[in-house]
């Protein structure tokens, strides 16, 4: 018996096979056509591209691991969140999906909150352009002919599930990112739906991430050589799936992700919103469990930007920064190159260097960028604490975690040890496969979602703690001053 995890990303799809012990047996990837940006700040993608990539990745597994694929009994799905996939009669796709990083609906966010003063209380989150509901509100206003034809609104992975099974179903963690879910009750909210003129009939049915959502279509089972019954689990949104993959499912367990964007994720035993701090408070993929996230939009992407303008490779920049590092530098960087979510909820915020001098070199700029991202993650930790959250254990994932200096900065600024897992893939595909295992076998998710072995642990540098406290205070003072000057 084997299990398949499918991770649907905007750049492609990854399929991962695991056995009953959770050991990876094989993987395959297939690219998707990149999103398009019809206007500045817009981001769209054709849902058919996800399906083509899904078929491509699984077909590759059949070629390389045919026997293991044929033994699959449970499939789990992970996917990029918030995308508005609008379906009409006979599940016809009405327009390209408006993606998570599309910022066109800022005006609609304000209008929604004005129309329903209890919105934040019900949804547990601020209305942000990234969420699904404001995107549909934008379509209602600007594309009324399309809006009038809407029969179902699905998130990206739910659309792939529809083509796998023929059923409209979504899991709690992904549904929590729509702004239509009563997150505390884990159910659609009639009041939230009403703000965008929709009803429960427009929504998929809801299941927990580790539960059975539907069965794989017979024609797809034949295509991949499967037999018997193959169930498809509810699955999870990408960050909740990553948490399942790395084992962050018990209260207080979390991870810090230094990817293109940055995430500070922690699992909670109860619903714990902090809308004033722009904290994301969502359902976890595990029943009766919630999670919070602080999200910053430009983590390693800030170093990517510096790499482009200095024409130095990222590894070269981080290496130069580490070679000359003695403590906090004179230059401070605000990493708001694409606006910011936590804690400012300001799509129009912009990045800044402060404290430049004639002696400033790329190494100092790289250090400032790494420190600025670390301070932004410290902001996330601060507003999570304001919601009563305590993080007991933190693992580091993402490309930025390869930098020993960056991890040292993070550990010192967060004032907690950060564990670095042994080499391996602990991302969304593994979490999805684990959810597929639970759905097929009835296994307890707490027994399946274990943490990996730890390669090393990075402790805070107490000798730098006081200096970073002072530097962080200066960092926090800059945002309101700069925003006032820009207004």
RADAWO-V537279 format. One record per pair of residues at least 12 apart in sequence whose ideal C-beta (glycine too) atoms are under 8 Angstrom apart, sorted by the first residue. I is the first residue (numbers start at 1). J is the second residue. D is the distance in Angstrom with one decimal. If there is no record, write none. Layout:
BEGIN
i/j/d
I/J/D
I/J/D
END
This chain:
BEGIN
i/j/d
1/19/7.7
1/20/5.6
1/71/5.9
1/73/5.1
1/440/7.5
1/441/7.8
2/17/5.5
2/18/6.8
2/19/5.7
2/20/7.7
2/25/6.5
2/68/5.1
2/69/7.4
2/71/4.4
2/72/5.1
2/73/7.3
3/17/7.3
3/18/5.3
3/19/7.8
3/20/7.9
3/72/6.3
3/73/6.8
3/74/4.6
3/75/7.3
3/76/7.2
3/433/5.0
3/434/7.7
3/436/4.4
3/437/4.4
3/440/6.5
4/16/7.2
4/17/5.8
4/58/7.5
4/61/7.8
4/69/7.3
4/72/4.9
4/74/7.4
4/75/4.7
4/76/7.3
4/433/6.2
4/436/6.2
5/17/8.0
5/18/7.1
5/75/7.7
5/76/5.0
5/77/7.9
5/78/6.9
5/428/7.6
5/429/4.2
5/430/6.0
5/431/7.0
5/432/3.5
5/433/3.0
5/434/7.3
5/435/7.7
5/436/6.3
6/54/6.1
6/57/7.3
6/58/7.5
6/75/6.6
6/76/7.2
6/77/5.3
6/78/7.1
6/160/7.1
6/429/7.0
6/432/6.0
7/78/4.4
7/79/7.3
7/238/7.3
7/241/7.0
7/427/6.7
7/428/4.0
7/429/4.0
7/432/6.0
8/50/5.3
8/53/7.7
8/54/6.8
8/77/7.0
8/78/6.8
8/79/4.0
8/80/6.6
8/156/5.6
8/157/5.2
8/160/5.7
9/32/7.4
9/79/7.8
9/80/5.9
9/238/7.6
10/32/6.8
10/34/7.5
10/35/5.4
10/45/6.1
10/80/5.6
10/99/6.5
11/31/6.7
11/32/6.2
11/34/6.6
12/29/5.6
12/30/5.8
12/31/4.3
12/32/4.9
12/53/5.4
12/57/7.8
13/29/6.8
13/30/5.4
13/32/6.6
13/50/6.7
13/53/3.9
13/54/4.9
13/56/7.3
13/57/4.7
14/27/6.5
14/28/7.5
14/29/4.8
14/57/6.4
14/427/7.9
14/428/7.7
14/429/4.7
15/27/6.6
15/28/5.2
15/29/7.5
15/54/7.6
15/57/4.0
15/58/5.2
15/60/7.6
15/61/5.5
15/429/6.9
16/425/7.2
16/429/3.9
16/430/6.0
16/432/7.7
16/433/5.4
17/61/6.3
17/65/5.9
17/68/5.1
17/69/6.5
17/72/7.3
17/433/7.3
18/430/7.1
18/433/4.6
18/434/7.4
18/437/7.0
19/68/7.9
20/437/7.3
20/441/7.7
22/434/6.6
22/437/7.2
22/448/6.7
22/450/7.5
24/424/7.8
24/425/6.9
24/430/7.2
25/65/6.2
25/68/4.9
26/61/6.1
26/64/5.9
26/65/3.9
26/68/6.2
27/61/7.6
27/425/7.4
27/429/7.0
28/57/4.8
28/58/7.4
28/60/3.6
28/61/4.7
28/64/6.6
29/57/5.7
29/60/7.8
30/52/7.7
30/53/4.3
30/54/7.5
30/55/7.9
30/56/3.3
30/57/4.2
30/60/6.7
31/53/6.4
32/45/7.4
32/49/4.4
32/50/6.1
32/52/7.3
32/53/4.3
33/45/7.4
33/46/6.7
33/49/4.5
35/99/5.8
36/96/7.5
39/104/7.6
41/102/7.2
41/103/4.3
41/104/6.1
41/347/7.8
42/98/7.8
42/102/5.5
42/103/7.6
42/104/5.4
43/98/7.4
43/99/4.3
43/100/7.9
43/101/4.9
43/102/4.4
44/96/3.9
44/97/6.3
44/98/5.8
44/99/6.3
44/102/7.0
45/83/7.5
45/96/6.1
45/97/5.3
45/99/5.8
46/93/7.8
46/96/5.4
46/97/7.4
47/85/5.3
47/93/5.4
47/96/7.7
47/97/5.3
47/156/7.1
47/159/5.1
48/93/7.2
50/79/8.0
50/156/6.0
50/159/6.8
50/160/5.6
51/159/7.7
51/160/6.2
51/163/5.3
54/160/5.6
54/163/7.9
54/164/7.9
58/224/6.1
59/223/7.9
59/224/7.9
62/223/8.0
62/224/5.5
62/225/6.7
66/225/6.3
69/224/5.5
69/225/6.6
69/226/7.3
70/224/7.1
70/225/4.0
70/226/5.7
70/227/7.3
71/226/8.0
72/224/7.6
72/226/5.7
72/230/5.9
73/228/7.1
73/229/7.4
73/230/6.0
73/231/7.1
73/440/4.4
73/441/7.8
74/230/7.1
74/231/5.4
74/232/7.8
74/233/6.3
74/436/3.6
74/437/5.6
74/438/7.7
74/439/5.2
74/440/2.9
74/441/7.1
75/164/7.3
75/216/6.5
75/230/6.4
75/231/7.2
75/232/4.8
75/233/6.8
75/436/4.8
76/209/7.9
76/232/7.6
76/233/4.4
76/235/5.0
76/236/7.8
76/241/7.8
76/431/7.4
76/432/3.5
76/433/5.5
76/434/6.9
76/435/3.8
76/436/3.4
76/437/7.7
76/439/7.2
77/157/4.5
77/160/6.4
77/161/5.9
77/232/7.0
77/233/7.2
77/235/3.5
77/236/7.8
77/432/5.5
78/157/6.6
78/235/6.0
78/236/5.7
78/237/7.4
78/238/5.6
78/241/3.5
78/242/7.8
78/428/3.5
78/429/6.5
78/431/6.1
78/432/4.1
79/155/6.7
79/156/4.5
79/157/2.9
79/158/7.9
79/160/7.0
79/174/7.0
79/235/7.4
79/237/6.8
79/238/6.3
79/428/8.0
80/99/7.2
80/100/5.8
80/156/5.6
80/157/8.0
80/237/8.0
80/238/5.6
81/100/5.7
81/155/6.7
81/156/7.9
81/174/5.8
81/177/4.4
81/237/4.3
81/238/6.2
81/239/7.6
82/99/7.5
82/100/4.0
82/130/5.3
82/131/5.6
82/132/5.2
82/135/7.8
82/155/7.2
82/177/5.0
82/178/7.2
83/97/4.6
83/98/6.6
83/99/5.1
83/100/6.0
83/132/7.2
83/155/6.0
83/156/4.6
84/97/6.2
84/98/4.6
84/132/5.1
84/135/4.1
84/136/5.7
84/139/7.4
84/153/6.3
85/97/4.7
85/153/6.9
85/154/4.5
85/155/6.7
85/156/6.3
85/158/7.5
85/159/4.7
86/136/7.5
86/139/6.9
86/146/6.7
86/150/5.3
86/152/8.0
86/153/6.0
87/150/7.3
87/151/5.8
87/152/4.4
87/153/7.4
87/154/6.4
87/159/7.9
88/149/4.3
88/150/6.7
88/151/5.5
89/149/7.4
89/151/6.1
91/151/8.0
91/152/7.2
91/162/6.5
94/146/5.2
94/149/5.7
94/150/6.8
95/139/7.6
95/143/7.1
95/146/5.5
97/156/6.6
97/159/7.9
98/135/4.4
98/138/7.6
98/139/7.7
100/130/5.3
101/130/6.9
101/297/8.0
101/338/7.8
102/129/6.7
102/130/7.6
102/135/6.8
103/129/4.6
103/130/7.8
103/339/7.1
103/347/4.9
104/129/6.7
104/135/7.8
104/138/5.8
105/129/4.6
105/134/3.8
105/135/5.4
105/137/6.4
105/138/4.2
106/129/5.1
106/134/7.9
106/347/5.8
108/129/7.9
108/134/4.5
108/137/3.9
108/138/5.1
108/141/6.9
109/126/7.8
109/127/3.9
109/128/6.3
109/129/6.1
109/134/4.8
110/127/7.6
111/137/7.0
112/127/5.0
112/133/6.8
112/134/6.3
112/137/6.1
112/179/7.7
112/195/5.1
112/196/7.4
113/126/7.9
113/127/5.2
115/195/5.4
116/191/6.2
116/192/7.1
116/194/7.9
116/195/5.0
118/191/7.0
119/179/7.6
119/192/6.7
119/195/7.0
120/273/7.7
120/275/4.4
122/182/5.5
122/189/5.3
122/191/6.3
122/192/5.7
123/179/5.1
123/180/7.8
123/181/6.9
123/182/7.6
123/183/6.4
123/189/7.4
123/192/6.0
124/176/7.8
124/183/4.3
124/184/6.9
124/271/6.3
124/273/3.8
124/275/7.2
124/281/4.2
124/282/7.8
125/179/6.6
125/183/7.6
125/273/6.9
125/275/6.4
125/279/8.0
125/280/6.0
125/281/6.1
125/282/7.8
126/275/5.1
126/278/5.8
126/345/5.5
127/179/6.1
128/278/7.8
128/341/6.8
128/345/6.3
129/347/6.1
130/341/7.3
131/177/6.2
131/178/6.3
131/179/4.2
132/153/6.9
132/155/6.9
132/177/6.9
132/178/4.0
132/179/6.4
132/180/7.2
133/178/5.8
133/179/3.8
133/180/5.5
133/192/7.0
133/195/7.1
133/196/5.3
134/179/7.0
136/150/7.6
136/153/6.3
136/196/5.0
136/198/7.0
137/195/7.5
137/196/5.1
140/196/6.5
140/197/6.2
147/197/7.9
150/198/7.6
150/202/6.4
151/202/7.0
152/168/5.6
152/202/6.0
152/203/7.5
152/204/6.9
153/178/7.9
153/198/7.1
153/202/5.6
153/203/6.8
154/168/6.6
154/170/7.2
154/204/6.0
155/170/6.1
155/174/5.0
155/175/7.6
155/177/7.7
155/178/7.2
155/237/7.9
157/174/6.5
157/235/6.0
157/237/7.9
158/170/4.7
158/174/7.1
158/204/5.5
161/213/6.6
161/214/6.8
161/232/6.1
161/235/7.6
164/214/7.7
164/216/5.9
164/217/6.6
164/220/6.4
164/232/6.0
165/213/7.3
165/214/3.6
165/215/6.2
165/216/6.2
165/217/6.2
165/232/5.5
166/214/7.3
166/217/6.2
167/205/7.9
167/213/6.8
167/214/3.9
168/204/4.0
168/205/6.6
169/204/5.2
169/205/5.2
169/206/7.6
169/207/5.9
169/213/4.2
169/214/5.9
169/234/7.1
170/203/7.7
170/204/4.3
170/205/7.5
170/206/6.1
170/207/7.7
170/234/7.6
171/206/7.4
171/207/6.0
171/208/6.7
171/209/4.4
171/213/7.4
171/233/8.0
171/234/3.5
171/235/5.3
171/236/5.9
171/237/7.7
171/285/6.2
172/186/5.2
172/206/6.4
172/207/7.7
172/208/6.0
172/209/6.6
172/234/7.4
172/283/3.7
172/284/7.7
172/285/7.2
173/209/5.9
173/236/4.7
173/237/4.6
173/240/3.8
173/241/7.9
173/282/5.8
173/283/5.2
173/284/5.9
173/285/4.6
173/291/7.8
174/235/7.5
174/236/6.7
174/237/4.1
174/240/7.8
175/188/7.7
175/206/6.0
175/283/7.3
176/237/7.7
176/281/8.0
176/282/3.7
176/283/4.5
177/237/6.0
177/280/7.7
177/282/6.2
179/192/6.4
180/192/4.8
180/193/5.3
180/196/7.6
180/198/7.4
180/203/6.9
181/283/7.4
183/271/5.8
183/273/7.6
183/281/6.3
183/282/6.5
183/283/5.9
183/290/7.2
184/271/4.4
186/206/7.3
186/283/5.7
187/206/6.9
188/200/5.4
188/203/5.4
188/206/7.1
207/234/4.1
208/234/5.5
208/285/7.4
208/286/7.5
208/287/4.6
209/233/6.6
209/234/4.3
209/235/5.7
209/236/4.6
209/240/7.0
209/244/7.6
209/284/7.6
209/285/3.0
209/286/6.7
209/435/5.2
210/233/6.2
210/234/6.8
210/285/6.7
210/286/6.4
210/287/6.9
210/435/5.2
210/438/3.9
210/439/6.0
210/445/4.8
211/233/6.8
211/234/5.3
211/287/7.8
211/439/6.0
212/231/4.6
212/232/7.4
212/233/6.7
212/234/7.9
212/439/4.8
212/440/8.0
213/231/7.8
213/232/5.3
213/233/6.3
213/234/4.9
213/235/7.5
213/439/7.7
214/231/7.5
214/232/5.1
215/229/6.1
215/230/6.5
215/231/5.8
215/232/6.8
216/230/4.1
216/231/7.5
216/232/6.1
231/436/7.7
231/439/5.3
231/440/5.4
232/436/7.4
232/439/7.5
233/432/7.6
233/435/4.4
233/436/4.8
233/438/6.7
233/439/3.6
233/440/7.8
234/285/7.2
234/435/7.0
234/439/7.4
235/285/7.2
235/432/5.6
235/435/5.7
235/436/8.0
236/285/3.6
236/428/7.6
236/431/6.2
236/432/6.8
236/435/6.3
237/282/7.4
237/285/7.7
238/428/5.0
239/257/7.7
239/263/5.9
239/265/5.8
239/291/7.9
239/293/6.2
240/282/7.1
240/283/8.0
240/284/5.6
240/285/4.4
240/291/6.5
240/431/7.5
241/285/6.6
241/427/7.7
241/428/3.9
241/429/7.9
241/431/3.7
241/432/5.3
241/435/7.4
242/255/7.2
242/257/7.2
242/265/7.7
242/397/7.1
242/426/7.3
242/427/5.4
242/428/5.2
242/431/5.8
243/255/6.7
243/265/5.9
243/267/6.6
243/284/7.1
243/285/7.5
243/291/6.7
243/431/6.8
244/285/5.7
244/286/7.5
244/430/7.7
244/431/3.2
244/432/7.6
244/434/5.4
244/435/6.1
244/445/7.6
244/449/5.1
245/425/7.7
245/426/4.5
245/427/5.5
245/428/6.5
245/429/7.4
245/430/3.7
245/431/3.5
245/432/8.0
245/434/6.8
246/395/5.7
246/397/6.5
246/421/6.9
246/426/4.3
246/431/7.7
246/451/6.6
246/452/6.7
247/426/7.9
247/449/5.1
247/450/5.0
247/451/3.4
247/452/6.9
248/265/6.5
248/266/7.6
248/267/5.5
248/395/7.0
248/451/7.6
249/267/5.6
249/284/6.8
249/286/5.1
249/289/6.6
249/445/6.6
249/446/6.6
249/449/4.5
250/267/6.0
250/446/7.1
251/267/5.7
251/268/5.8
251/269/4.2
251/289/7.8
251/392/7.9
252/266/6.8
252/267/7.0
252/390/5.9
252/391/6.1
252/392/3.4
252/393/6.7
253/266/7.2
253/267/5.2
253/392/6.6
253/393/5.2
253/451/7.6
254/266/3.6
254/267/6.5
254/391/5.2
254/393/7.1
254/394/5.4
254/395/7.6
255/394/6.5
255/395/4.6
255/396/7.0
255/397/5.5
256/377/6.3
256/394/5.8
256/395/7.6
256/396/5.4
256/397/7.5
256/410/6.4
256/414/7.7
256/418/6.7
257/299/7.7
257/396/7.9
257/397/5.1
257/398/4.4
258/299/5.1
258/300/5.8
258/373/7.3
258/396/7.0
258/397/7.6
258/398/4.1
258/399/6.6
258/400/2.7
258/401/5.4
258/406/6.7
258/410/7.9
259/299/6.2
259/300/6.0
259/397/7.8
259/398/3.9
259/399/6.2
259/400/7.2
260/298/7.8
260/299/6.7
260/300/5.9
260/301/4.7
260/304/7.7
261/295/6.4
261/296/6.3
261/297/5.3
261/298/6.9
261/299/5.7
261/301/7.0
262/295/7.2
262/296/4.2
262/298/7.8
262/299/3.3
262/373/6.2
262/376/6.7
262/377/6.0
262/380/7.9
262/398/7.9
262/400/8.0
263/293/5.6
263/294/7.3
263/295/5.6
263/296/7.9
264/293/6.7
264/294/4.3
264/377/5.6
264/380/4.1
264/381/6.1
264/384/6.8
265/291/6.2
265/292/7.5
265/293/5.1
266/291/6.5
266/292/5.5
266/293/7.9
266/384/6.4
266/389/5.8
266/391/5.1
267/284/6.0
267/289/6.2
267/290/7.7
267/291/5.0
268/284/7.8
268/289/7.1
268/290/4.5
268/291/5.9
268/292/6.0
268/389/6.6
269/289/6.9
269/290/7.6
270/290/6.4
271/290/4.9
272/290/6.8
272/292/6.1
272/387/4.9
272/388/6.0
272/389/6.0
273/387/6.7
274/292/7.7
274/383/5.7
274/384/7.3
274/386/5.5
274/387/3.6
276/383/7.8
276/386/7.7
277/294/8.0
277/342/6.8
277/343/4.7
277/382/7.6
277/383/2.9
277/384/7.8
277/386/5.6
277/387/7.2
278/341/5.8
278/342/4.7
278/343/5.1
278/344/6.6
278/345/4.2
278/383/7.1
279/292/5.4
279/293/7.2
279/294/6.2
279/342/6.3
279/343/7.8
279/380/8.0
279/383/5.4
279/384/6.2
279/387/5.8
280/292/6.5
280/293/4.2
280/294/7.5
280/295/6.0
280/341/7.7
280/342/7.4
281/387/7.5
285/431/7.4
285/435/6.2
286/445/4.9
286/446/7.6
286/449/7.2
287/445/7.7
292/384/5.7
292/387/6.5
292/389/5.9
293/342/7.7
294/342/4.0
294/343/7.4
294/377/7.3
294/379/7.1
294/380/2.4
294/381/7.0
294/383/6.3
294/384/5.9
295/341/4.5
295/342/5.3
295/380/7.5
296/335/6.7
296/340/6.4
296/341/6.7
296/342/6.4
296/373/7.1
296/376/4.5
296/377/6.9
296/379/7.9
296/380/6.8
297/336/7.7
297/337/7.7
297/338/4.5
297/339/6.1
297/340/5.9
297/341/6.1
298/335/4.9
298/336/7.0
298/337/4.4
298/338/5.3
298/351/7.3
298/373/7.7
299/335/7.4
299/373/5.2
299/376/7.8
299/398/7.4
299/400/6.1
300/314/7.5
300/398/7.0
300/399/5.3
300/400/4.7
301/337/6.8
301/338/7.3
302/333/7.3
302/335/4.5
302/337/6.1
302/351/7.3
302/369/5.0
302/372/6.9
302/373/5.9
303/317/6.5
303/318/7.1
303/366/7.0
303/369/5.6
303/370/7.2
303/400/7.5
305/337/5.8
306/362/7.6
306/365/6.0
306/366/6.2
306/369/5.4
310/362/4.8
310/365/7.3
312/362/5.9
317/362/6.2
317/363/7.4
317/365/7.9
317/366/4.0
318/366/6.1
318/370/7.1
318/403/4.9
318/405/6.7
318/406/7.1
320/362/6.5
320/363/3.9
320/366/6.3
321/363/5.2
321/364/7.8
321/366/4.0
321/367/4.2
321/370/6.4
321/405/6.2
322/403/7.4
322/404/6.9
322/405/4.2
323/363/7.2
324/363/5.1
324/364/7.6
324/367/7.6
325/367/6.2
325/405/5.9
327/464/5.4
327/467/5.4
328/371/6.6
328/464/7.2
328/467/5.0
328/468/5.9
328/470/7.7
328/471/4.2
329/355/7.9
329/364/5.4
329/367/5.1
329/368/5.8
329/371/7.1
330/355/4.7
330/357/6.9
330/360/7.9
330/364/7.5
331/353/6.0
331/354/7.0
331/355/4.4
331/356/6.0
331/360/6.1
331/364/5.6
331/365/6.7
331/367/7.7
331/368/4.1
332/353/7.5
332/354/4.8
332/355/5.5
332/368/6.2
332/371/7.4
332/372/6.7
332/471/7.1
332/474/6.2
332/475/5.5
332/478/6.5
333/351/7.0
333/352/7.2
333/353/5.6
333/354/7.8
333/365/7.6
333/368/4.1
333/369/5.0
333/371/6.8
333/372/3.4
334/349/7.9
334/351/5.4
334/352/4.5
334/354/7.6
334/372/6.0
334/475/7.4
334/478/6.0
334/479/6.3
334/482/7.1
335/351/5.9
335/369/7.0
335/372/4.6
335/373/5.2
335/376/5.5
336/349/3.9
336/350/5.6
336/351/4.9
336/352/7.7
336/479/7.9
337/350/7.2
337/351/4.3
340/376/7.6
342/379/6.7
342/380/5.1
342/383/6.3
343/379/5.1
343/380/7.2
343/382/7.4
343/383/4.8
344/479/6.7
346/483/7.5
349/479/7.5
349/483/7.0
350/486/7.3
352/478/6.9
352/482/5.7
353/365/7.1
353/368/6.6
354/478/5.9
355/368/7.9
367/405/8.0
370/403/7.3
370/405/6.7
370/406/5.0
370/409/5.9
371/409/5.9
371/471/7.2
372/475/7.2
373/400/7.6
373/406/7.7
374/406/7.2
374/409/4.3
374/410/5.2
374/413/4.8
375/413/6.5
375/471/7.6
375/472/5.4
375/475/4.5
375/476/7.8
377/410/6.2
377/413/7.1
377/414/6.8
378/413/4.5
378/414/6.2
378/472/5.9
379/476/7.6
381/414/5.4
391/416/6.7
393/419/7.0
394/414/7.3
394/416/6.1
394/417/7.5
394/418/5.3
394/419/6.9
395/418/7.3
395/419/4.9
395/420/7.4
395/421/5.8
395/451/7.2
395/454/7.9
396/410/7.3
396/418/5.1
396/419/7.0
396/420/5.4
396/421/7.9
396/458/7.8
397/421/7.3
397/426/6.5
397/427/7.5
401/420/6.3
404/458/7.6
407/420/6.9
407/458/4.6
408/458/5.9
408/461/6.0
409/468/7.9
410/458/7.8
411/458/4.6
411/459/6.2
411/460/4.8
411/461/7.5
412/460/4.6
412/461/4.8
412/464/5.3
412/465/6.1
412/468/5.6
413/468/5.5
413/472/6.7
414/460/7.7
415/460/5.4
415/465/7.0
416/460/6.8
417/457/5.2
417/458/6.7
417/459/5.2
417/460/7.2
418/457/7.0
418/458/4.9
419/454/4.7
419/456/7.7
419/457/4.9
419/458/7.9
420/454/6.9
420/455/5.0
420/456/5.1
420/457/7.1
420/458/6.8
421/451/7.8
421/452/4.4
421/453/7.0
421/454/6.2
421/455/6.3
422/452/5.7
422/453/4.4
422/454/6.8
422/455/4.7
423/455/7.1
424/452/6.1
426/452/5.7
431/449/7.7
434/448/5.1
434/449/6.0
END
